[in-house]
Amino acid sequence: MHLSQLRRSATAACYATAFLLTACVVPEAQVKSTPLPVRLLSALEFTHFTKTGLVTRSEVLGLLGEKVYLGSTDEKAYEFLALPTQPGTGPNPAAPPALPTEGKRIRVETVEQYVAALKQGASPSTTFDMAMEGWFVPPAACLNFLNRAEESRQSYLPNRLLEELPNSILGYNDSAQERDLGDAAARGVRLSDYGRSGRLRKLSSTNGALKFEFGVRDYHLRELARGDFSGDGNEDSLVVVNWRYREGTGLGCKVILVQRTQGQALTVQPFPLF
């Protein structure tokens, strides 16, 4: 082949390679010509209906007063909170107050009632109570998020968000596991890294949910909603983390706010219910 032909072929190959490399680059942000709406990604369950998709602020106000679906056929299960009994005033006003004791159980059926009870210091006292409260935590967090979030201009959140969460969302059972998780977090270890190394067992991901075993706990993660909660124009995500011991009765439920700005790693922080 003539030298000029070789040069033309090499130049064409370089352009083809550059095109392929450019085409394979996934843009970090999903920049839309129209804003990304505030929306539910998991259904909110109430006794007579479920709510999904787009939710307006006026709808949020109405949902606050709807009866939340509870995973129990016993109507008394709604009495899962107890208000602390306020200690009486002792003879010495300067003395430190006595610790509050468990008072009368109260019944809550709606998110509005649940939040009002929490503001008064109500809390669950048994494992069954905590399990019942787990049905109220996601809708309470969702409605708070939906009421305060705005449309997003762009999103830097990864497609497989739950698997890319940092390992810091995991709990520990002893000081050795706490140190191990802390060291891994300092290195930027994600759940996907634990999955590849086999530390997460029975890993399954379907429809915005992630289930796995880690240590002696079973985990179930769900992405609840998206919107710009922080007001910086970037899309944020609301995620609920449920866990329980495989052998035993211990369990827990927490909601986290997941955020990411351009060129940065995901960050997570506890999300307030009110």
N, C-alpha and C positions, 0 to 999 in steps of 0.2 A: 504494500500500500504506500502511496506517495506520502511524503512527510507532511504536506499541507492537509491531506485527508486525515492523517493521524491526529494532527492538531485540532481539526474541526470535530473529530469524534471525541477527543478528550474533553474539549470545551462543552460539547453537548452532554456528555456524561456528567460533568460537574454541575451543569444547570439542572439536569434531571435529579441528581442527588440532593442539591439544594432545595428543589421543589418538594421532594419527598420528605426531607427533614422538616421543612416549614409546615407541610400539611399534617405531620404527625404531632406537632406541638399543640398541646391542649391549653387554651387560654386560661390563665389563673382566675380571672373574673368572668362571670356571666353578665356582661353589660347588655342591657335591654334598651330598646328604643322607648318602651313604655315601662313604668315602674313595676317592680315585683310586689304583688299584693300581700297584705297580712292574711295568713290563712292557717287553718287547722290541717295537720297531716295525719292525726289519729282522731277517731270519732270520740266525741264526748257522749257518755251514756247517761241518760236520764230514765226515769221509770217508764215513761210513755213514748219516748222517741230518742233518736241519736242525732247529733249535729256534726256535720263535716264540712270541709271546704271553706269558703269565704264567710266571714262573720263580721257584721258591722258593729260599731260601738253601741248603737241602740239595741241590737240583738243581745249583746253582752249583758246589758242591764236587765233584760228580761230573763236570761239564763241564770242569773244569780239567784233568782227566786224559784227555780224549778227543782223538783225533788230528784236528787241524785240516785242513780241505780246502785244498789248495794248487792254484793254477791252472797246474799243470804235470804232465805225465805222467812226468817224470824223477824217480825217487825220490831222486836225489842233490840235488834242489832244496831238500830240507829242511836241507841243510848250508849255509845262507846266512849264518851268523854265525861270527865268529872271535874267540877270546879274545885279549886283548893279552898278549904275553910280558912277564912281570915282569922288570925289569932286575936284574942281580946286584948284590950289595953291593960297592962299589968299595973301594979301599985307604983312601980318606978318607971316613969316615962323615958328616962335616959337609958334603961336597960335595952339590949339588943332584942329585936322581935323574935318570937319563937318561930320555928319552921312551920309552914302551912301543912295541914293534914288533908287527906282526901275527903272531899265533901260529897254532896249528893250528885248522882249521875244526872246528866242533862241529855235531852234528845235533840239531835240536829238532823234535818232532812235536806236542807239546801246549802249551797256554797255560802250564801249570805249569812245563814245561821252558824255555819261552821267557823267562818272567819271571825264573827262576833264572839264566839266562845273562846277561840284562841287568844283574842285580844284581852279576854278576861282571865287568862291563865289556865284554861281548861286543857287537859291532856289525857291520853289513854293510859290505862294502868295495867292491862294484861296483854298477853300475846294476841288473844282474839280481838281485843280492842284495837291494837295496832294494825291487825289485818283489815279490820273494817275501816279504819282511818285511811288505809291505802287506796280505798275507792274514792275518797274525797280529795286527796292531795293533787292528782293530775288535773281534775276540772278546776280546782281552786287556783292552781298555778296558771293554767291555760287562760282562764278568764281575766286574771290579773295582767298577763302578757298581752292578750288581745285588746284589752282596754287601753293599754299604754303604748303599744308599738305603732309605728308608722310604715308606710310603703317604703321599700328599699330601692335605691338607685342601681345597685349592683350587688353581686354575691361572690365572695371569695371562699365559700364553704365547699369542701370536696364532695364529689358525688356519693361516695361511700362514707358518709359522715361518721356513723356510729363506729365503724371499724378503725377510723383514724383518730378516735378520741384518745387522750393521753391515759397512761396507766394509773394516774392519780385518782381516777374515779373509783378504783377498786378499794375495798376495805381490807383490813389486816386483823389477824387474831392473836398475834404475839409480837414482841419487840423485834425478833429476828425478821419476821415478815415485813414489819414496818420499815426496818432499815433497808431491806432488799427492794421494796417498792420505792423508797425515797431515792436510793442510788440509781435505779432505773429511770425514775422521773427526771433526775438531773441530766441524764443522757438523752432525754427526749423520746423515751420508749413509748410506743403506741400499742393499742390493743391488737392491731394487725401484726405487729412484731411478735407479741406473745402468741398469736395464733400460728404464725409460721414456725415458731420454735417449739410448739406443742404444749405451752404452758396453759393455754386455754383449750379445754377439752369439749368435745361435742358442740363445736361452734356451728351455728346456723344463722343465716341472715335472710329474712323474707319481709317484704312489704313494710319497710321502715322500722323493722324490729330486729334485735340481735339477741341471741340466747347462747349461753356458754356456761361451762363449769370452770371455776378457778379456786384452787385449794379445796376447802370444805364447803364452799358456797355455790349455789346456783344463781346466775344473774339473768335478768330480762330487761333489756333496754328498749325504749321506744322514743322516736322523735315525735313530739306532740304538735309543735307549731313553728312557723317561721315569720319573721318580720324584722324591721329595724327598731330594736328596743332601746339602743344606746343613743340614737339620734345622730349618728355619723354618716348615714346614708348606706352603710353596709348591712347586708342581711344577717340576722342572728337566728339561732336555733334554740328551741326549748326541748330538753330531753329529760325523761324520767328514768331513774335507775332503781329497779326493784331487785332485792336479793333475799335469799333464805338459806338456812343451813339444810344440807341434804339429810343429816341425821340430827334431829332436835327440833325445837320450836322457834328458835330465834329468826327474826326477819327484819327488814328495813326498807324504807322507801325515801328517796330524795329526788329533787328536781334541780337541774343545773342549766345555766345559760351558757351556750357555746358561741364563741365569737372568733372572727378572724379578719384581720386587715391585710392589705396588699403586701405580699412578700414575707408575712409572718406566720408562725405556727398557730394552731388552734389554741385558744385559751378557754378555760372553764371556771365558773364560779357558782356558788349556791344561789338559787333563785328564790326570792321571797314570795310567800303565799299571799301577802297583803302589803 
